[in-house]
Amino acid sequence: MNEETETAKVLGEDHPANPQEDLPLSPKEEVKTPDLIDNANNAAERLEKANAQLDLLIAKQERMNVEHRLGGNTEAGSIGKSQDERDLEEAKAFLRGTGLEKDAFPDDQDVE
């Protein structure tokens, strides 16, 4: 009989009869396989723990964001400055330190 039919009889009809794929693993490779599986399991456990910690941190961050938004400062009920008042303050700040502020705003006592 030829090799392919013998291999097919041993492995079953639907298995490809490739002698390269059918070689048994060496003892060194068989010993490494459980280690690889253990390492993968350990890595999966570490990832699960890290994901759990990340979930806690995300929940904490969301709570902090809500508190920040709800506890923010508001200007409701306060009287804001008119556009003329803001323009005047801006002009004073622009001229401050030039020596021209006393000429531009002679009646203002705040300007030095």
PyMOL commands that set and color helices and strands:
alter all, ss='L'
color gray80, all
select helices_A, chain A and resi 3-11+27-70+83-95+101-104
alter helices_A, ss='H'
color red, helices_A
deselect
rebuild
show_as cartoon
